[in-house]
Amino acid sequence: MIRVRKLGYTRGRGVRARAVLTDINLTLLPGELVALVGPNGAGKSTLLALLAGDLAPATGEVRFDGTRLDLVPPCELARRRAWMRQGAGVPFALSCLELVLLGRRPHGTRAASDLRAARRALADVCARELEDRPADQLSGGERQRVDLARALVQIAGVERALLLLDEPTASLDPAHGAKALGAVRVRVDAGAAACVALHDLSLAAAWADRIVLMAGGGIVADGTPEEALHEAQLGAVYGAALRVVRDPVSGRPWVLPPARP
């Protein structure tokens, strides 16, 4: 689905140039949920923007189903790739249902099935009651859920779809955060590929098939939650004595903050 080789990105020019990403190699496959984790400034959002085609790499390349990403027709990319950015604004007055329905515009349809899909996506993220609310009058958490619903409805019915989500659980309480990633998981289990930037390491471990741990613009680890999230590695990346324990039910890692002195 997505294959990245020796990807690099530089911000600024001349003496102000700064390497943001260096030598990134990554593969995303259908039926796989990959979590990008790492401290602030690690390069997660920049990597997602490169995968989405919003930014052009300085070095290396991104291939989408074997074709270089910049050569994929924009209309095809919009139909198969949904991209949820951080802090996207509402350019004009829309209800939440109208905002979610924008996700169907690349498909050029205005069928009753689009309306049903939009309402289903809102229900999947626990936001059905918001459909008539003005989108510019929502709380941060409410807006996150509506934005995620728009991304989900964009790939409704699409085979080998790609979901790119930048902090979809930001501002969400634990219950809504789990529900949001559960909705993503349903799409992944149906054949989509998803790459999701998260700060909650335990949430990432609970829902992701793979975790890509980033720091300083590079990839430190890429593997299962058990492989990527161990105390020595996390301590080196985050500069804190994070503790890793096991969920007594699933056996997956829980990452706890440093103990109080």
C-alpha positions as CSV (number, residue, x, y, z in Angstrom):
1,M,0.0,0.0,0.0
2,I,2.6,2.6,1.1
3,R,6.3,2.1,0.8
4,V,8.7,4.8,2.0
5,R,12.4,4.6,1.2
6,K,15.2,6.9,2.5
7,L,12.7,9.7,3.1
8,G,14.0,13.1,4.3
9,Y,12.5,16.5,4.8
10,T,14.2,19.8,5.4
11,R,12.5,23.0,6.7
12,G,13.9,26.4,5.7
13,R,16.7,27.3,3.3
14,G,20.4,28.2,3.4
15,V,21.8,28.7,6.8
16,R,18.3,28.4,8.3
17,A,17.8,25.0,6.8
18,R,17.0,22.3,9.4
19,A,16.5,18.6,8.8
20,V,13.2,17.5,10.2
21,L,13.2,13.9,9.0
22,T,16.2,11.8,7.9
23,D,16.5,8.4,6.2
24,I,12.9,7.2,7.0
25,N,12.1,3.7,5.8
26,L,8.5,2.4,6.4
27,T,5.9,0.1,4.9
28,L,2.1,0.2,5.6
29,L,0.0,-2.7,4.5
30,P,-3.7,-3.3,4.2
31,G,-5.3,-4.7,7.3
32,E,-2.7,-3.0,9.5
33,L,-2.9,-0.3,12.1
34,V,0.4,1.4,12.7
35,A,0.9,3.9,15.6
36,L,3.5,6.7,15.3
37,V,4.7,7.6,18.8
38,G,7.5,9.7,20.2
39,P,8.1,13.0,22.0
40,N,7.1,16.4,20.7
41,G,9.2,17.4,17.8
42,A,10.0,13.8,16.8
43,G,8.7,14.4,13.3
44,K,5.4,12.4,13.4
45,S,3.1,15.1,11.9
46,T,5.7,15.9,9.2
47,L,5.9,12.2,8.3
48,L,2.1,12.0,8.0
49,A,2.0,15.1,5.8
50,L,4.5,13.5,3.5
51,L,2.5,10.3,3.4
52,A,-0.6,12.3,2.6
53,G,1.1,14.2,-0.2
54,D,0.8,17.6,1.5
55,L,4.6,18.0,1.6
56,A,7.2,17.0,-1.0
57,P,10.2,15.1,0.3
58,A,13.7,16.6,0.1
59,T,15.2,13.1,-0.4
60,G,13.8,9.6,-1.0
61,E,10.3,8.8,-2.1
62,V,6.8,7.6,-1.1
63,R,5.1,5.0,-3.2
64,F,1.3,4.4,-3.1
65,D,0.5,0.9,-4.5
66,G,3.7,0.9,-6.4
67,T,3.3,4.4,-8.0
68,R,5.3,7.4,-6.8
69,L,2.9,9.4,-4.7
70,D,3.4,12.7,-6.6
71,L,2.3,10.8,-9.8
72,V,-1.0,9.5,-8.4
73,P,-3.8,11.6,-9.8
74,P,-5.2,13.9,-7.1
75,C,-8.8,12.7,-7.7
76,E,-7.7,9.1,-7.2
77,L,-5.7,9.9,-4.1
78,A,-8.7,11.8,-2.6
79,R,-11.0,8.8,-3.1
80,R,-8.6,6.3,-1.5
81,R,-6.7,8.3,1.1
82,A,-8.3,10.2,4.1
83,W,-6.1,12.6,5.9
84,M,-7.1,14.1,9.3
85,R,-4.8,17.0,10.3
86,Q,-4.4,18.6,13.7
87,G,-6.4,21.7,14.3
88,A,-8.2,22.0,10.9
89,G,-10.6,24.9,11.0
90,V,-14.1,25.3,9.6
91,P,-13.9,27.8,6.7
92,F,-17.6,28.6,6.7
93,A,-20.8,27.8,8.7
94,L,-21.6,24.1,8.4
95,S,-23.6,21.7,10.6
96,C,-21.6,18.7,11.8
97,L,-23.5,16.5,9.4
98,E,-22.6,18.8,6.5
99,L,-19.0,18.8,7.5
100,V,-18.9,15.0,7.6
101,L,-20.6,14.8,4.2
102,L,-17.6,16.7,2.7
103,G,-15.8,13.5,3.0
104,R,-17.9,12.1,0.2
105,R,-17.2,14.9,-2.3
106,P,-14.2,13.1,-3.9
107,H,-16.6,10.3,-4.9
108,G,-18.9,12.7,-6.7
109,T,-22.1,11.2,-5.3
110,R,-25.1,12.7,-3.6
111,A,-27.0,9.6,-2.8
112,A,-29.0,8.6,0.2
113,S,-26.3,6.1,0.9
114,D,-23.9,9.0,1.5
115,L,-26.2,10.4,4.2
116,R,-26.5,7.0,5.8
117,A,-22.7,6.5,5.7
118,A,-22.2,10.0,7.3
119,R,-24.7,9.2,10.1
120,R,-23.1,5.8,10.7
121,A,-19.6,7.4,11.0
122,L,-20.9,9.9,13.5
123,A,-22.5,7.1,15.5
124,D,-19.3,5.1,15.4
125,V,-17.4,7.9,17.2
126,C,-20.3,8.6,19.6
127,A,-21.2,11.9,17.9
128,R,-24.6,11.2,16.3
129,E,-26.3,13.7,18.6
130,L,-24.0,16.5,17.2
131,E,-25.2,16.2,13.6
132,D,-27.3,19.4,13.6
133,R,-24.9,21.5,15.8
134,P,-22.8,24.2,14.1
135,A,-19.3,22.8,13.6
136,D,-17.7,26.0,14.7
137,Q,-19.4,25.9,18.1
138,L,-18.0,22.6,19.3
139,S,-15.6,21.8,22.2
140,G,-12.2,20.5,21.3
141,G,-13.2,16.9,21.9
142,E,-16.4,17.1,20.0
143,R,-14.6,18.6,17.0
144,Q,-12.1,15.8,17.1
145,R,-14.8,13.2,16.9
146,V,-16.6,15.0,14.0
147,D,-13.3,15.3,12.1
148,L,-12.6,11.6,12.5
149,A,-16.1,10.8,11.3
150,R,-15.4,12.9,8.1
151,A,-12.2,10.9,7.5
152,L,-14.0,7.6,8.1
153,V,-16.8,8.4,5.7
154,Q,-14.3,9.4,3.0
155,I,-13.1,5.8,2.7
156,A,-16.5,4.2,3.2
157,G,-16.9,1.4,0.7
158,V,-13.4,1.9,-0.7
159,E,-11.1,-1.1,-1.1
160,R,-7.5,-0.8,0.0
161,A,-8.1,2.6,1.5
162,L,-5.5,4.5,3.5
163,L,-6.3,6.4,6.8
164,L,-3.7,9.0,8.0
165,L,-4.7,10.4,11.4
166,D,-2.8,13.0,13.3
167,E,-3.6,12.9,17.0
168,P,-7.3,11.7,16.5
169,T,-7.6,11.1,20.3
170,A,-6.3,14.5,21.4
171,S,-8.8,16.3,23.7
172,L,-10.8,13.0,24.1
173,D,-11.6,11.4,27.5
174,P,-10.5,7.7,27.9
175,A,-13.8,6.3,26.9
176,H,-14.1,8.4,23.7
177,G,-10.5,7.8,22.8
178,A,-11.0,4.0,22.9
179,K,-14.2,4.3,20.9
180,A,-12.4,6.4,18.3
181,L,-9.6,3.9,17.8
182,G,-12.2,1.1,17.9
183,A,-13.9,2.7,14.9
184,V,-10.5,2.9,13.1
185,R,-9.8,-0.7,14.0
186,V,-13.1,-1.8,12.3
187,R,-12.0,-0.1,9.0
188,V,-8.5,-1.7,9.3
189,D,-10.0,-5.2,9.9
190,A,-12.1,-4.6,6.7
191,G,-8.9,-4.1,4.7
192,A,-7.8,-0.5,5.1
193,A,-4.3,0.6,6.2
194,A,-4.1,3.2,9.0
195,C,-1.2,5.2,10.3
196,V,-2.1,7.1,13.4
197,A,0.1,9.6,15.4
198,L,-0.6,9.2,19.2
199,H,0.9,10.5,22.4
200,D,-0.9,7.9,24.7
201,L,1.5,5.0,24.6
202,S,-0.9,2.6,26.4
203,L,-3.7,3.4,23.9
204,A,-1.3,2.8,21.1
205,A,-0.3,-0.5,22.5
206,A,-3.9,-1.6,23.0
207,W,-5.0,-1.0,19.4
208,A,-2.0,-1.0,17.1
209,D,-0.5,-3.9,15.2
210,R,2.8,-2.1,15.0
211,I,4.3,0.8,16.8
212,V,6.9,3.1,15.1
213,L,8.8,4.9,17.8
214,M,10.3,8.2,16.6
215,A,12.9,10.6,18.0
216,G,14.9,13.4,16.5
217,G,13.5,13.0,13.0
218,G,14.3,9.3,12.7
219,I,12.8,5.9,13.5
220,V,14.2,4.3,16.7
221,A,12.0,1.2,16.7
222,D,9.4,-0.5,14.4
223,G,7.7,-3.6,15.7
224,T,5.0,-5.0,17.9
225,P,4.0,-3.1,21.0
226,E,6.1,-5.5,23.0
227,E,9.1,-4.9,20.8
228,A,8.9,-1.1,20.6
229,L,7.7,-0.3,24.1
230,H,10.3,-1.4,26.7
231,E,11.6,0.6,29.5
232,A,15.3,1.1,28.4
233,Q,14.3,2.3,25.0
234,L,11.5,4.6,26.2
235,G,13.8,6.1,28.8
236,A,16.4,6.9,26.2
237,V,13.8,8.5,23.9
238,Y,11.7,10.4,26.4
239,G,14.4,11.2,29.0
240,A,12.2,9.9,31.8
241,A,11.9,6.7,33.8
242,L,8.7,5.4,32.3
243,R,7.5,2.1,33.6
244,V,6.1,-0.7,31.5
245,V,3.6,-3.3,33.0
246,R,1.3,-5.8,31.4
247,D,-2.4,-5.6,31.0
248,P,-3.6,-8.6,33.1
249,V,-6.3,-9.4,30.5
250,S,-4.7,-8.8,27.1
251,G,-1.0,-9.1,28.1
252,R,-0.3,-5.9,26.1
253,P,2.0,-3.2,27.6
254,W,0.8,-0.4,29.8
255,V,3.2,2.6,30.0
256,L,3.1,4.4,33.3
257,P,4.6,7.8,34.2
258,P,7.6,7.9,36.5
259,A,6.8,7.1,40.1
260,R,6.4,9.9,42.5
261,P,9.5,10.4,44.6
